[in-house]
Amino acid sequence: MSRTLSIAAGLLLLPFAVLAAPPAEIVDNPIVSLDEAIALLGEGVVGQKLADEPLPDPHLLLPSRAGVWTYSIVGGTDKGQVDTIHLRKIEDEHHPHLWQRERPDKHLISLHVQEHVVAITSIIVPEHNLLIEYGPDEMLIPQGMKVGTTVKHRSKVRTVSLNRPSHERAKGFLDLVLTYIGRFRISTPIGEFDTYLMRTDIESKVGPVHQTDTIYNFYAKDVGVVARVARLNVHAVLVYRSDHRNAYLLSEQPRFEDSAGKAVDRSAAERTIAVREAGHAESTP
């Protein structure tokens, strides 16, 4: 198992679904504290703590707009590299709410995006001829969580070969503890954002692979993730071990596109940027 697959599994596999049986308890590993995450993002990135308010509708935090999001890795194992996310709508009359989120040459995630719902349906990792399936579709962000509350869930995971969908390669589980920490002002190279901070602790076992991760996502309305800190720890007994920490910061304005891939107006995102100069705030027009 390569690092690409560990990132696919850890950084973006964050679905959860309620099962009849209670989820397994996740041990609080000495992974990444909030203070460590803030330090990894760098001085001045995480600013003022904002007034508490419940989480808004999930589709506002992971907006359904085709485009490209570019992140600089500002701290950690891969510091100095750039990470790019492409989001596009799938034109399918039978699945009108299906989107794809792609990290080029790495993996492709299918998302169900609708009012009140943002859910993963599957993930493709071409390098490993791998399809990761979830059923039923599983939400990424709970709606209406209050600051300080926690949601625990367990989901089933199944992997198959892309060229042999009937060939099951492995199956297992993924346990999540998702906590809404609060709201913070985040400074990026393109401006300041008022964000909602979610921490996700992951423990999973799929085939021989065991994984324990901690991920902090700072979400801004109508923009998506503007900052992220992820610690991904994956190992398979006597075969593979990987332990990486990285901090990501949105480094360019999201480039919104139409169905043909042409750039379109991005004012919806720009309006969310609070530009503060000389001690007072104004919004972009």
Sequence and secondary structure as in RCSB ss.txt:
>XXXX:A:sequence
MSRTLSIAAGLLLLPFAVLAAPPAEIVDNPIVSLDEAIALLGEGVVGQKLADEPLPDPHLLLPSRAGVWTYSIVG
GTDKGQVDTIHLRKIEDEHHPHLWQRERPDKHLISLHVQEHVVAITSIIVPEHNLLIEYGPDEMLIPQGMKVGTT
VKHRSKVRTVSLNRPSHERAKGFLDLVLTYIGRFRISTPIGEFDTYLMRTDIESKVGPVHQTDTIYNFYAKDVGV
VARVARLNVHAVLVYRSDHRNAYLLSEQPRFEDSAGKAVDRSAAERTIAVREAGHAESTP
>XXXX:A:secstr
  HHHHHHHHHS   B   SS        S   HHHHHHHH TTTEEEE        HHHHS    EEEEEEEEE
ETTTT EEEEEEEE   TT TTEEEEEETTTEEEEEEEETTEEEEEEEEEGGGTEEEEEEEEEESS TT  TT E
EEEEEEEEEEETTEEEEEEEEEEEEEEEEEEEEEEEEETTEEEEEEEEEEEEEEEETTEEEEEEEEEEEETTTEE
EEEEEEEEEEETTTEEEEEEEEEEE S  EEB TTS B   HHHHTT EEEETTEEEE  
